[in-house]
Amino acid sequence: MAEYSALATDLLANKSSPTQPNVLSNQPKPSIETSQSETVLEVTFSVIAALAFVLNFMFCIVLLKKPSLMRKPHNFLLFNLAITDLLTGLTLIVTPGYVSRQSLIPISRGIGGHMFCALLANRYLLFTIAKVSILLVTCLAMERWCCVLRPVKYMIHFSRRRRIVYVVGSWTLSCALQIHKMFEKRLVGNKCETVEAPYGETGAQALIAIYGFANFIVPCVITWLTFAHIKFRSPNSLGAGQKSDGRRVRQKTVLQLCALTAAVFTLSWLPAQVSYTLFPFGITDVSSSLHKWWNAIAFLNSCVNPLIYWYYHKEYRNTFFKLFCGCKALQFQAIKPQHCTDSGSHDLPLNHKTGESPPLQMVPSPYIDENRV
């Protein structure tokens, strides 16, 4: 008994002694900061997904409501770019690890579960859709180059059939370059588990390097070399006696719109792409919070694109206000009809039902091909 009493006394002394560490204090505790960071990321991705869907959906409606816009090749490409950004927002919601840490879609045990693991759990569909955008931006750059520097062959290279081929080819190439991700997860029970890919670690390094080079670096280089060529050659190709001032202004506006869209895309995706490319070599960690924030910046590009379109192009703004803005004052300010500023505006007849002046009839110039600007 004396031995047990002495042992108990020593334990109490050690517990109360300030110099002895408490065993319980050394146990790992849940990181509150990590949990808060994950919550902030989820909220950020939720906002990005919602804005990407709503803004791009509205831009698609603007183009579809005015068929004359869709006949122009650059508007056709911008429409498809908006579709990819819209789908990016939707895919962000259903892909685990972004809007929610857990899957929002129940995983079945059959073919549906295998498809979920192959397309969504390993993020194949999300990044395939997102990377179609850079190929469409490259098509936009080539379209502007052909319009400004090769106007004679413009409608040959960007006819309706060829535009469809360009878009389908962009989707096909992006899907093919991302195909290796479909082998990284497998359905086990009712969960998607990471498995060792059949191509091994060396194969993963090679595939990711090829993917980054072919689906990001090459399109970006082509895009910026194209815009640089337009910049240095356009003064010679736009002589005063060759094109009207109005057409040159419209070409310059569309060129600035496409160049800014390409710049925002490149700057948004560059950090995430570099981090992902270096991951197989052990330099970066794609599961870290830093990489997730790089992804948030990259996907934010899908929200910014429609704002660029509306800011630079007056026709997009006017159509947008007519369709979605119920405020008459904003519509009046956006359209700015001529009778509002002319001194003889009181001579124009008014519509007795609405109290508004009839719209002015604009006669297109026979010297301007509207499909090329």
N, C-alpha and C positions, 0 to 999 in steps of 0.2 A: 504493500500500500504506500509505503514511503517513497518507493521509486516512481509510482504513478503520480503521487502528489508533486514530486519534484519536476516531473516531465510537464505536468499541467502548468506549474508555475513558470517554467521556462517559455512555454508557448505563449502565455499571457504577456510575459515580459517582452518577447520578440514582437508581438502584435502591437503593443503600445509604444515600443521604442521608435523614435523618429528616424533613426539611422537605418532601420531594416525596411526594405521595400515590401509593400503589400502584394501578396501573390495575385489577388484578384485584380489589382490595378494593371497587371501586365497582360491581361486577357484582351484580345482584339475586340474593338467596339465598332459598331456600324458607323461608317463615315457619313456624317450629316451633310458635309459640304458636297460630297459626291452625289448624294441623293438630290440635293437642291440643284446642282448643276444639270443632272439628268432631267429634272422637272422643267427647268428653264429651256433646255434643248427641245423637249417635247412641245412646249408651248410655242417656241419659235417655229418648229417644223409645221405645227398646226396652222399657224397664221400664214406661213408661206404657201402651204397646200391650198388653203381657202382662197387667198388672193390670186394664186396662179390659175385656179379654175375659173373664178368669177371674171377676172380682167380679160383673160384670153377668150372666154366664152362670149363676152360682150364684143370683143374685137371681131370675132368670127361672124357674129350677127350683123355687125356694121358692114362687112364685106358682102355677105350674102344678100342683104337687103338692097344692095345697089349693084345689079349685074354688070354695069359698065366698069366697075372697079375690078371685078374678077377676070375680065378679058385681058387685063394687062399682066404680062409675065411676072413682074416683080410682086404684084399683089397676090398672084397665085402662090408664089413661094412664101410670102409672108403669111398667107392663110394656113399653109401646111406647117410653118414654123409655130404659129399660134396653136394649132392642133397638138403638136408634140409637147408644147409647154402646158397645155390643158391636161393632157394625159399624164404628164409628170406630176402635176398636183394631185390627180386621182390616185396614182400609184404610190405616192408618198403616204397616203392615208392607209392603204391596205398592206404596205410592206412593214413587217415587224422591225422595231428598233428606231423608229423615227417619231411618228405621232404618238405611238404607244409602245412601251417596252414589250408587251405581250401582243400576240396576234389578235386582231379584231375579227378575224374570220375563223370559225371553228375548223379544225383540221380533221378531215375524215380519214378512214383507214384504206380507202380504195384508190382508184385512179386519181380522184380529186386531190387526195393528200399528196400523192407523188407529184402532181402538177404544181401544187402549192409550193412544195419544197424546191422544185426545179426552177420555177419562174419567180416566186416572190420571196421565199425565205432566204435564198442566196443572193437576192437583189439583182438578178439577171434582167428582169423586165424593166426595173426602175432605171438602171444605168444605160440600158440599150435605148430606151426612149429618149433619155436625156442627151445621149451622144448623137442621136440623129440630128439634133439641132445644129451641131457644128458643121455637119455635112450640108445642111440646107443653107447655112450662112455662107459657106463656100460657093454654093450655087448662086446665091444672091450676088456675091462679089463678081463671079463670072458673067452674070446677067448684066450687071452695070458696066463691066468692061466691054462687053459686046455692044451694048446700047450706045456707049459714048464713042468708042474707038472703031467699031465695026458695024456701023448702022445699016449698011447694005445687006449684010448677012444675018442681021439681028433676028428677024422673024423666021429665018430658016433654022437657026440653032435653038431658038426658044419657041418653036411652034407648040401647039397644045399637046400633041403626041409626045414630043421630046420632053416637055415639062413633066409629064406623068412618068416617063422613063427615069428622069433624074430623081424624082421623089421616091419611086419604088426602089431604085438602085441604092439610094441613101439608107433606106430601111434594111434592105438585104445585106449590105456591107456591114452595117452596125450590128445586126443580129449575128452574122458570121464571126465577126471579130470578138464577140462577147461569149461565144458558145462554150468556152472552157468553164465558165462559172456554173453551168448546169450540172457538173459532176462533183461539186464541192459539198453538197448536202444530200441526205437521203432520209426517207421516211422510216423511222423506227418506232413501231407502236403507233402512237398518235402524236409524235413529236418529230421535228426535223433536226437531225443530228449531223454535225460536221464529220465528214469522212475523209480519208486520205485519197486524194485524186489519183487516177491511174497514170497520169503523166509525171508524178513525182515532184520533188522540190525544184530540180533543175528545169523540168518542163514548165512549171508554174512561172519561174523567173523569165524564161524565154517567151511564153505566151503573153504575159503581162507587158513585157517590154515591146513586143510586136504590136499589141493592142494600143498602148499609149502612143507609139510612133505613128501607126497607120490611121488611128481614129482621132488623134488630137494634134500632134506636131505637124504632120504633113498638111492637113486641112488648114491649120492656122498659118503656116508658111505660105501656102498658095493664096489664101485670102489676103494677107498683107502685101505680098508681092503684087497681086492684082490691083489693090487700091493704090499702091505706090506707083505702078505703071500708069494708072489713070491720072494720078496727081501730076506727074511730070509730062504726060503727053496730051492731056486734055486741052491746054491752051492752043496747041497747033490744030487740033481736030475740031475746035469750035470757033471757026472763023466768023467774022461779023456778017459776011455775005452768005453764009451757009445755013444758019439756023436762026430762027426768030428769038428775040429776047425772052419771050414768055416760055418757050420750050426749054431754053437753057436754064432758066430759073427753076423750072420743075425738075429737070435732070439733076441740078445741083442739090435740090432739096432731098430727092430720093437717094442720091449718092451719100449725102451726109447722114441720112437715116440709116442706111445699110452699114456705113462705116462705124457709126456709133454702136449699132447693135453688135457688130463683130468685136469691137473693142471691149464692150461690157462683158460679152460672153468669154473672151479670152482671159480677161483679168479675173473673172469670177471663178472659172474652172481651173486656172493654172495651179494654185496651191493644192487643191484636192487631188489633181492629177499627178503632181509630183510626189505627194505623200503616198498615193496608192502604188505608183510605179516603184518606189523605193522599199515598199513593205516586204516583198519576198526576199530581199537581201538583208533583212534584219535591221535596217536603218530607221524605219518609222513603224508606228503601231496604229493600225486602222481601228482598233477598239478604244483608242484614247479619246478623251474629250476634245483635244485639239483637232484631231482629224474630223470629228463630228462637226465641229464649228466650221472647218473648211468646207464640208459638205453643205452646211447651212448657207454659207456664202454662195456656193455654186448654184444651189437650187433657187436662191433668191433671184437669179438671173431670169427665171421664168416669170416672175412678177414684174420685173423692170421693163421687159420688152414692149408690152402694150402701151406703157406710159411713154416710151420713146416714140412709138408710132404716132400717138395722138399729139405729142408735143411738136413734132417736126412737120406733120402733114396736115394742112388746113382742111382738106377734103374729108379726112378721117374725123377730125374734130366736129365739123359741121354735121356730118351724118350721125355721129354719136349723140350730139345734143338733140337732134330731131327725133331720134329713136328712144332715148333713155331719159332725157331731162324734161320733166313736166313743167319746169319754170319758163314761162314765156319770155321773161327778161333775158335769161341766159341764151335762149334760142335767138332772140332778137339781136343780142350782142355778137353771137357767133357768126350769124349769117350776114349781117350788115348789108341789107339791100340798098340799092343806089338811091331810092326815093327818100331814104332817111337823111341824107346829107345834101341833096340837091335843093336849090331854092325853089324850084317849081314843083315840089313834091305834092302841093295841095291840088294840083291839076289831075293827079292820078285817080282813077275811079276806085272805090272801095267795095268790098264784098259786103252786101247788106246783112248777111247772116253772121259773119264773124267780125266785121268791122276792120278787116285787114286788107291791105293792098294786094292785088294779084301778083304772083311771082314774075320776075323779069325773065324774058325768053333770051337765052344766050345762044348765039349762032356760032357753031364751031368753025374755025378757020380751015379752009381747004388745003392749007399748006402744012398742017401739023398732023402727024400720025399719032393719035392719042394712045395707041397700044405700045408705043415705044418710049413713053415718058412716064 
